[in-house]
Amino acid sequence: MSVKQISVFIENKTGKLAEVTRYIADNNVNMKALSVADTHDFGILRIICEDHDSAVKVLKDGGYVTAETEVLAVEIPDRPGALAEILEILVKADIAVEYTYAFLSVKNIGHAYMIFRVDDNTAASAVLVEAGFNVAEKTSLF
């Protein structure tokens, strides 16, 4: 089970993040989750959209450089230690986490999700489900 994420590469200059998010909004793309990472020269806007294929088309039509990645969306309980527990399960299974970020689902009120970019989605999904965690698919999020 995985969710498609879009990475958008943007210059690390004042106003560029505002520019791309305005462009996305003006083209009726609904972002559901996002994360921004930066280096000295460029930034990576990672987004999960309600309509992935339309979002990719809009971004490419606008001249933005994009990449697509399969990531995991894991429902995380609202209690101390829940994230640590998930990470410990992944460590014990020898699954590396490249990055993670969180978002809330409007469809599943009261549930938060963590996006995980891991080195093996299938193995990570299996060990987390075995441990009782819900690994969501896009259809269950939006």
PEGI-V593063 format. One record per residue. N is the residue number from 0. RES is the residue in one small letter. SS is DSSP state (2 for helix, 1 for strand, 0 for the rest). PHI is phi as a letter, one per 20 degrees, with the letter a starting at -180 (NA if undefined). Layout:
n=N res=RES ss=SS phi=PHI
n=N res=RES ss=SS phi=PHI
This chain:
n=0 res=m ss=0 phi=NA
n=1 res=s ss=0 phi=b
n=2 res=v ss=1 phi=c
n=3 res=k ss=1 phi=e
n=4 res=q ss=1 phi=d
n=5 res=i ss=1 phi=d
n=6 res=s ss=1 phi=d
n=7 res=v ss=1 phi=d
n=8 res=f ss=1 phi=e
n=9 res=i ss=1 phi=c
n=10 res=e ss=1 phi=f
n=11 res=n ss=0 phi=e
n=12 res=k ss=0 phi=c
n=13 res=t ss=0 phi=g
n=14 res=g ss=0 phi=n
n=15 res=k ss=2 phi=f
n=16 res=l ss=2 phi=f
n=17 res=a ss=2 phi=f
n=18 res=e ss=2 phi=f
n=19 res=v ss=2 phi=f
n=20 res=t ss=2 phi=f
n=21 res=r ss=2 phi=f
n=22 res=y ss=2 phi=g
n=23 res=i ss=2 phi=f
n=24 res=a ss=2 phi=f
n=25 res=d ss=2 phi=f
n=26 res=n ss=0 phi=d
n=27 res=n ss=0 phi=l
n=28 res=v ss=0 phi=e
n=29 res=n ss=0 phi=d
n=30 res=m ss=1 phi=e
n=31 res=k ss=1 phi=d
n=32 res=a ss=1 phi=b
n=33 res=l ss=1 phi=b
n=34 res=s ss=1 phi=b
n=35 res=v ss=1 phi=c
n=36 res=a ss=1 phi=c
n=37 res=d ss=1 phi=c
n=38 res=t ss=0 phi=c
n=39 res=h ss=0 phi=f
n=40 res=d ss=0 phi=d
n=41 res=f ss=1 phi=b
n=42 res=g ss=1 phi=c
n=43 res=i ss=1 phi=c
n=44 res=l ss=1 phi=e
n=45 res=r ss=1 phi=d
n=46 res=i ss=1 phi=c
n=47 res=i ss=1 phi=d
n=48 res=c ss=1 phi=d
n=49 res=e ss=0 phi=f
n=50 res=d ss=0 phi=d
n=51 res=h ss=2 phi=g
n=52 res=d ss=2 phi=f
n=53 res=s ss=2 phi=f
n=54 res=a ss=2 phi=f
n=55 res=v ss=2 phi=f
n=56 res=k ss=2 phi=f
n=57 res=v ss=2 phi=g
n=58 res=l ss=2 phi=f
n=59 res=k ss=2 phi=f
n=60 res=d ss=2 phi=f
n=61 res=g ss=0 phi=e
n=62 res=g ss=0 phi=n
n=63 res=y ss=0 phi=e
n=64 res=v ss=1 phi=e
n=65 res=t ss=1 phi=c
n=66 res=a ss=1 phi=b
n=67 res=e ss=1 phi=d
n=68 res=t ss=1 phi=c
n=69 res=e ss=1 phi=e
n=70 res=v ss=1 phi=c
n=71 res=l ss=1 phi=e
n=72 res=a ss=1 phi=d
n=73 res=v ss=1 phi=d
n=74 res=e ss=1 phi=f
n=75 res=i ss=1 phi=d
n=76 res=p ss=0 phi=f
n=77 res=d ss=0 phi=e
n=78 res=r ss=0 phi=b
n=79 res=p ss=0 phi=g
n=80 res=g ss=0 phi=n
n=81 res=a ss=2 phi=f
n=82 res=l ss=2 phi=f
n=83 res=a ss=2 phi=g
n=84 res=e ss=2 phi=f
n=85 res=i ss=2 phi=f
n=86 res=l ss=2 phi=f
n=87 res=e ss=2 phi=f
n=88 res=i ss=2 phi=f
n=89 res=l ss=2 phi=f
n=90 res=v ss=2 phi=f
n=91 res=k ss=2 phi=f
n=92 res=a ss=0 phi=e
n=93 res=d ss=0 phi=l
n=94 res=i ss=0 phi=d
n=95 res=a ss=0 phi=e
n=96 res=v ss=1 phi=d
n=97 res=e ss=1 phi=e
n=98 res=y ss=1 phi=a
n=99 res=t ss=1 phi=b
n=100 res=y ss=1 phi=b
n=101 res=a ss=1 phi=d
n=102 res=f ss=1 phi=b
n=103 res=l ss=1 phi=d
n=104 res=s ss=0 phi=d
n=105 res=v ss=0 phi=f
n=106 res=k ss=0 phi=f
n=107 res=n ss=0 phi=d
n=108 res=i ss=0 phi=g
n=109 res=g ss=0 phi=n
n=110 res=h ss=0 phi=d
n=111 res=a ss=1 phi=d
n=112 res=y ss=1 phi=c
n=113 res=m ss=1 phi=d
n=114 res=i ss=1 phi=e
n=115 res=f ss=1 phi=c
n=116 res=r ss=1 phi=d
n=117 res=v ss=1 phi=c
n=118 res=d ss=0 phi=e
n=119 res=d ss=0 phi=b
n=120 res=n ss=2 phi=g
n=121 res=t ss=2 phi=f
n=122 res=a ss=2 phi=f
n=123 res=a ss=2 phi=f
n=124 res=s ss=2 phi=g
n=125 res=a ss=2 phi=f
n=126 res=v ss=2 phi=f
n=127 res=l ss=2 phi=f
n=128 res=v ss=2 phi=f
n=129 res=e ss=2 phi=g
n=130 res=a ss=0 phi=e
n=131 res=g ss=0 phi=n
n=132 res=f ss=0 phi=e
n=133 res=n ss=0 phi=e
n=134 res=v ss=1 phi=e
n=135 res=a ss=1 phi=e
n=136 res=e ss=0 phi=d
n=137 res=k ss=2 phi=g
n=138 res=t ss=2 phi=f
n=139 res=s ss=2 phi=e
n=140 res=l ss=2 phi=e
n=141 res=f ss=0 phi=d
